Amino acid sequence: MSAVSSRRPWVAPGLWRTLFGAQTSRTVGVAILAVVVLMCIFVPMLWPYGPNDFVALPLQPPEWAHPFGTDAVGRDVFVRTFAGGRIDLVAAVLTAGFSLVVGTVIGTASGVVRSRWVDALIMRIADAVIAFPALILLLTLVVMFGSDSRLFGAPAGLGPSLAALMCVQWAVYARLARGQALTLRNSDFVVASRLAGLSGPRIVFGHILPGVSRITLAYAIGDVVLVVVILASLPFLGAGVQPPTAEWGSIMYEGRAFLRNAWWIIVLPGSVLAITGLGLSFVADSFLSDRRDGR
């Protein structure tokens, strides 16, 4: 199943929204994200150890001095988890933001252009990207860039992964934007704008593009969850951020051999990842609920 085209419902946020309403769902999601983001900002700054410091004996269980225990070489898993969260969250926001902007612009242009062959060409390219197994395409692009190369000053392995994700993720936004642009192009207010003598670019940028961006923005919030999960899974496939840089996926990958005796190396960073995904899902679900209710 293509990663860029999968849009499964968020069961827990949907149930919460049904019971307590979209506004409460959004508030809970924002609160969860605020806590995680603040921890990612301040823990690496204020904690007495750095993410790559050898601070205790290896594989020490959680205790007051090391709330998430230590890893196989004696590094503090707590500070590594939240230092890695900085990388994952910033990378996910950059990737989703780039895909949102590029896909929305391309899809809107495809929806409003009068040339059928231009529209068909753009959509066939987007369809090819969506139809191709996203994981295979992603790994191919990572290998082409070099799994341990540095791009844009990012840690080793992160730049190629982001570039590959950006090459893949834009297509679904283009599809969504085109469909919305086709709907808005023939709406009453756009027809009235044409009759009022407004120019084509003014209609597109003033009326159609804002309407298109509302729906693509809602999906972009959900895509942040998807990108975080993909980045965390890449180390298990030989790609992604390279050691010793702390990142959620690389931390759990390094702890896979010690799951029976040192469960905390995988379970506690994985729990932070799951909580972050839950918060993002709450926010995205509330935005989609607003779209369905016409707000």
C-alpha positions in Angstrom: 0.0 0.0 0.0 1.4 3.4 -1.0 2.4 5.5 2.0 1.4 8.7 0.3 -2.1 7.6 -0.5 -3.0 5.8 2.7 -5.6 7.8 4.7 -6.9 5.5 7.4 -9.3 7.1 10.0 -7.9 7.9 13.4 -9.9 5.6 15.6 -9.1 7.1 19.0 -9.4 10.8 18.0 -12.6 10.0 16.1 -14.1 8.4 19.1 -13.0 11.3 21.3 -14.5 13.8 18.9 -17.8 11.9 18.8 -18.0 11.9 22.6 -16.6 15.4 23.4 -16.7 17.5 20.2 -14.1 18.7 17.7 -13.0 21.7 19.7 -12.2 19.6 22.7 -10.3 17.1 20.4 -8.3 20.0 19.0 -7.5 21.4 22.5 -6.3 18.0 23.7 -4.2 17.4 20.6 -2.6 20.9 20.9 -1.9 20.3 24.6 -0.2 17.0 23.9 1.9 18.5 21.1 2.9 21.5 23.3 4.2 19.2 26.0 6.2 17.0 23.6 7.6 20.1 21.8 8.6 21.8 25.0 10.3 18.6 26.2 12.2 18.3 23.0 13.4 22.0 23.3 14.3 22.1 26.9 15.4 18.6 28.0 18.6 18.6 25.7 19.3 22.2 26.9 18.8 21.6 30.7 19.7 18.0 31.2 23.2 17.5 32.8 24.2 15.0 30.1 24.4 15.3 26.3 22.8 12.8 24.0 26.1 11.1 23.2 27.7 11.2 26.6 28.6 8.0 28.4 27.1 8.6 31.8 26.6 5.2 33.5 26.9 1.5 33.1 25.3 0.0 30.0 21.7 -1.3 30.1 20.8 0.3 33.5 17.0 0.2 34.1 15.0 3.5 34.6 15.8 5.3 37.8 15.6 8.8 39.1 18.9 9.9 37.6 18.1 8.3 34.2 14.3 8.1 33.8 14.5 6.1 30.6 17.5 4.0 31.7 20.7 3.7 29.7 21.4 2.1 26.3 24.0 -0.6 25.4 26.9 1.8 25.7 25.8 3.7 28.8 24.2 6.8 27.2 21.1 8.3 28.8 18.0 7.3 26.8 15.9 10.1 28.2 18.0 12.9 26.8 18.5 11.0 23.6 14.8 10.5 23.1 14.0 14.2 23.3 17.1 15.2 21.3 15.9 12.8 18.6 12.4 14.3 18.8 13.9 17.6 17.6 15.2 16.0 14.5 12.0 14.0 13.7 9.5 16.8 14.3 11.5 19.4 12.4 12.1 17.0 9.5 8.4 16.0 9.4 7.2 19.6 9.4 9.6 20.6 6.7 8.7 17.6 4.5 4.9 18.1 5.0 5.2 21.8 4.4 7.2 21.4 1.2 4.8 18.8 -0.1 1.8 20.9 0.9 3.1 24.0 -1.0 4.4 22.2 -4.1 1.4 19.8 -4.4 -1.2 22.5 -3.8 0.3 24.8 -6.4 0.8 22.1 -9.0 -2.7 20.6 -8.4 -4.4 24.0 -8.5 -2.7 24.9 -11.7 -3.7 21.5 -13.2 -7.3 22.1 -12.1 -7.7 25.6 -13.6 -5.6 25.3 -16.7 -7.6 25.2 -20.0 -5.1 22.9 -21.8 -6.3 19.3 -21.5 -2.9 17.8 -22.3 -1.1 19.8 -19.6 -3.7 18.7 -17.1 -3.4 15.1 -18.3 0.4 15.2 -18.2 0.6 16.5 -14.6 -2.0 14.1 -13.3 -0.4 11.1 -15.0 2.9 11.9 -13.3 1.1 12.3 -9.9 -0.7 9.0 -10.5 2.5 7.2 -11.3 4.1 8.4 -8.1 1.0 7.4 -6.0 0.6 4.0 -7.8 4.3 3.0 -7.4 5.1 1.3 -4.0 6.2 4.2 -2.0 8.6 2.4 0.2 10.5 0.9 -2.8 10.6 4.3 -4.5 11.8 5.9 -1.2 14.6 3.5 -0.7 15.7 3.8 -4.3 16.0 7.5 -4.0 17.9 7.2 -0.7 20.4 4.8 -2.3 20.8 7.2 -5.3 21.5 10.2 -2.9 23.7 8.0 -0.6 22.3 6.8 2.7 25.1 8.4 4.7 25.6 11.6 2.8 25.0 15.0 4.2 22.6 17.4 2.5 21.7 21.0 3.5 23.8 20.7 6.6 21.6 18.0 8.2 22.9 15.0 10.1 24.3 12.1 8.1 21.5 10.2 6.4 18.7 12.7 7.2 19.1 14.9 4.1 18.7 12.1 1.5 15.7 10.7 3.4 14.0 14.2 3.4 14.8 14.7 -0.3 13.3 11.3 -1.1 10.2 11.9 1.0 9.6 15.3 -0.7 9.9 13.7 -4.1 7.2 11.2 -3.1 4.8 13.1 -0.8 3.7 16.0 -3.1 1.6 13.8 -5.4 -1.4 13.2 -3.1 -1.6 16.9 -2.5 -1.6 17.6 -6.2 -4.5 15.1 -6.6 -6.5 16.7 -3.7 -5.8 20.2 -5.0 -6.9 19.4 -8.5 -10.2 17.9 -7.4 -11.0 20.9 -5.2 -9.9 23.4 -7.9 -12.2 21.7 -10.5 -15.1 22.1 -8.0 -14.3 25.7 -7.2 -13.7 26.7 -10.8 -17.4 26.4 -11.7 -18.8 27.7 -8.4 -21.1 30.6 -8.3 -18.7 33.1 -6.7 -16.0 32.4 -9.2 -18.4 32.8 -12.1 -19.6 36.1 -10.5 -15.9 37.2 -10.2 -15.4 36.5 -14.0 -18.6 38.5 -14.8 -17.3 41.3 -12.6 -14.2 41.6 -14.8 -11.6 40.1 -12.5 -8.5 38.7 -14.2 -7.7 35.0 -14.2 -4.7 35.2 -11.9 -6.6 37.3 -9.4 -9.4 34.8 -9.4 -7.0 31.9 -8.9 -4.9 33.5 -6.2 -7.7 35.3 -4.5 -10.6 32.8 -4.6 -9.6 29.3 -5.8 -6.2 28.8 -4.1 -7.4 29.8 -0.6 -10.3 27.4 -0.9 -8.0 24.6 -2.1 -5.4 25.2 0.6 -7.9 24.6 3.4 -8.4 21.0 2.6 -4.7 20.3 1.7 -3.7 21.9 5.0 -5.9 19.6 7.0 -4.3 16.6 5.3 -0.8 18.0 5.8 -1.3 17.9 9.6 -2.1 14.2 9.3 0.9 13.7 7.0 3.2 14.9 9.8 2.3 11.7 11.6 3.0 9.6 8.5 6.4 11.3 7.9 7.5 10.8 11.6 6.6 7.1 11.4 8.4 6.7 8.0 11.6 8.4 9.4 11.5 6.2 12.5 11.2 3.0 10.3 14.0 3.8 7.9 16.9 2.7 10.2 15.3 -0.8 10.3 15.8 -0.8 6.5 19.4 0.4 6.5 18.6 4.1 5.7 17.6 7.1 7.7 19.7 9.0 10.3 23.1 7.4 10.9 24.6 6.7 14.3 25.6 8.2 16.7 23.0 10.9 16.0 20.0 10.5 18.3 16.7 9.9 16.4 13.6 8.0 17.5 14.1 5.3 14.9 17.8 4.9 15.4 17.4 4.7 19.2 14.9 1.9 18.9 16.9 0.1 16.1 20.0 0.1 18.4 17.9 -1.4 21.2 16.2 -4.2 19.2 18.9 -6.7 20.3 18.2 -6.1 24.0 14.4 -6.1 24.0 14.1 -9.0 26.4 16.6 -7.6 29.0 16.4 -3.9 28.3 12.9 -3.2 27.1 13.1 0.5 28.0 15.4 1.3 25.1 12.5 0.6 22.6 9.4 0.9 24.7 9.9 4.4 26.2 11.1 6.2 23.0 8.3 4.3 21.2 5.8 5.6 23.7 6.9 9.2 23.1 6.5 8.6 19.4 3.0 7.1 19.8 1.9 10.0 22.1 3.2 12.5 19.5 1.3 10.7 16.7 -1.9 10.7 18.9 -1.7 14.4 19.5 -1.2 15.1 15.8 -4.1 12.8 15.0 -6.4 14.7 17.4 -5.5 18.0 15.7 -5.9 16.7 12.1 -9.2 14.9 13.0 -10.6 18.1 14.4 -9.7 20.1 11.2 -11.3 17.4 9.0 -14.4 17.5 11.2 -14.6 21.3 10.6 -14.4 20.7 6.9 -17.2 18.1 7.0 -19.3 20.4 9.1 -18.7 23.4 6.7 -16.8 25.5 9.1 
